[in-house]
Amino acid sequence: MQKKVAVIMGSDSDWPVVKNACAQLAELNIPYEAHILSAHRTPAAAAEFAAGARQRGFGVIICAAGMAAHLAGAFAANTTLPVIGVPMKGGAMDGLDALLATVQMPGGIPVATVAINGAKNAAVLAAQILAVADQALAEKLEAARADMADQVAAKDARLQEELDN
């Protein structure tokens, strides 16, 4: 059975960015669930979800949060599954506070962290983690990389054609 990815956001205001992670997971045919849970407003529910995630078939958890951004850390504290943090842009420091809060974890409780608003890359990283034990998914990721390279080559060819005119 293929493992699922949990996509957790601290607020519905994160959805415009987080939906990029869901779209990337869907493109790779990776099952996922998306939920709104808060490290501060629903701490018990967040801890319960994290603690039971492995038993519910999840293999990776993506957590997106802004400002104080404790969501990924709260999840990582309650599970041994890989947790990927997506710091969200906004607030007084325009996302820098969220980035620092997400990446600065104590020893033994890691959170992999992507760029501010980097939800798509969080989904790709989740896929790469799952692909360690899933050859078919690894092949999809290799095909996606080849497609990206083809797109760059096509853009370069158009540029060279324009420069030649």
C-alpha positions in Angstrom: 0.0 0.0 0.0 1.3 3.4 -1.0 1.9 5.8 1.9 -0.1 9.0 2.1 1.1 12.5 2.7 -0.6 14.7 5.4 -0.7 18.3 4.3 -1.4 20.5 7.4 -1.8 24.2 7.4 -2.2 26.4 10.5 -4.9 28.6 8.9 -7.2 28.7 5.9 -5.3 31.8 4.8 -2.4 29.4 3.9 -4.5 27.5 1.4 -3.6 29.6 -1.7 0.1 28.6 -1.3 -0.5 25.1 0.2 -2.8 24.0 -2.7 0.4 24.0 -4.8 1.7 21.1 -2.7 -1.6 19.2 -3.1 -1.6 19.8 -6.9 2.0 18.4 -7.1 1.1 15.4 -5.0 -2.0 14.8 -7.2 0.2 15.1 -10.3 2.4 12.3 -9.0 -0.6 10.2 -8.0 0.4 10.3 -4.3 -2.6 10.1 -2.0 -2.9 12.9 0.5 -5.1 14.5 3.1 -5.2 18.2 3.8 -6.3 19.6 7.2 -6.3 22.9 9.2 -4.8 22.4 12.6 -3.1 24.9 14.9 -0.2 24.4 17.2 -1.6 27.1 19.4 -5.4 27.1 18.9 -5.9 23.3 18.6 -2.8 21.8 20.3 -4.4 18.6 21.5 -5.9 17.9 18.0 -2.6 18.6 16.3 -0.7 16.3 18.7 -3.3 13.6 18.3 -3.1 13.7 14.5 0.7 13.6 14.6 0.8 10.8 17.1 -1.6 8.6 15.0 -0.3 9.5 11.6 1.8 6.4 11.0 -1.0 4.1 12.0 -3.3 6.0 9.6 -1.0 5.2 6.6 0.9 8.4 6.3 4.6 8.4 5.4 5.4 12.1 5.5 3.8 15.2 7.0 4.0 18.6 5.4 3.2 21.5 7.8 2.7 25.1 6.6 2.5 28.0 9.0 3.4 31.7 9.3 4.7 34.0 11.9 5.5 32.0 15.0 5.4 28.8 12.8 5.4 26.3 15.6 3.2 23.8 13.6 5.9 21.7 12.0 7.9 21.5 15.3 4.7 20.6 17.2 4.1 17.8 14.7 7.7 16.6 14.8 7.6 16.5 18.6 4.7 14.0 18.4 5.8 11.6 15.5 8.9 10.0 14.2 7.6 10.4 10.6 9.5 12.9 8.4 8.1 16.4 8.8 8.6 19.1 6.2 8.0 22.7 7.2 6.8 25.3 4.8 7.3 28.8 6.3 4.6 31.1 5.1 5.2 34.7 3.9 3.5 37.4 5.9 3.6 39.1 9.3 6.0 41.8 10.5 9.1 40.1 9.0 7.4 39.0 5.8 8.1 35.3 6.4 11.6 35.5 7.8 10.3 34.9 11.3 8.4 31.8 10.1 11.5 30.5 8.3 13.7 30.9 11.4 11.0 29.4 13.7 10.7 26.4 11.4 14.3 25.7 10.8 15.6 26.2 14.4 14.7 22.9 16.0 16.3 21.2 19.0 18.6 18.2 18.5 16.7 15.0 17.9 13.5 16.6 16.6 14.3 17.6 13.0 12.1 19.4 10.6 13.2 19.5 6.9 12.5 23.1 5.8 11.9 24.5 2.3 11.8 28.1 1.2 9.2 30.6 2.3 6.0 29.7 0.5 7.8 26.6 -1.0 4.8 24.3 -0.9 5.5 22.7 -4.3 9.1 21.8 -3.2 7.7 20.4 0.0 5.6 18.0 -2.0 8.5 17.1 -4.3 10.6 16.4 -1.2 7.8 14.3 0.3 7.7 12.3 -2.9 11.5 11.8 -2.9 11.2 10.5 0.7 8.4 8.1 -0.3 10.3 7.1 -3.4 13.1 5.5 -1.3 10.8 2.5 -1.0 8.7 2.9 -4.1 10.4 2.3 -7.5 7.4 3.4 -9.5 7.3 6.7 -7.8 11.1 7.1 -8.2 10.6 6.6 -12.0 7.9 9.3 -12.0 10.2 11.7 -10.3 13.0 10.9 -12.8 10.5 11.5 -15.7 9.5 14.8 -14.2 13.1 15.9 -14.0 13.7 14.9 -17.6 10.6 16.9 -18.6 12.0 19.9 -16.8 15.3 19.6 -18.6 13.4 19.3 -22.0 11.5 22.5 -21.2 14.7 24.4 -20.4 16.3 23.1 -23.7 13.2 24.2 -25.7 13.3 27.7 -24.1 17.0 28.0 -24.9 16.4 26.9 -28.5 13.7 29.7 -28.8 16.1 32.2 -27.3 18.9 31.2 -29.7 16.5 31.4 -32.6 15.5 34.9 -31.5 19.1 36.0 -31.1 19.9 34.7 -34.6 17.2 36.9 -36.2 
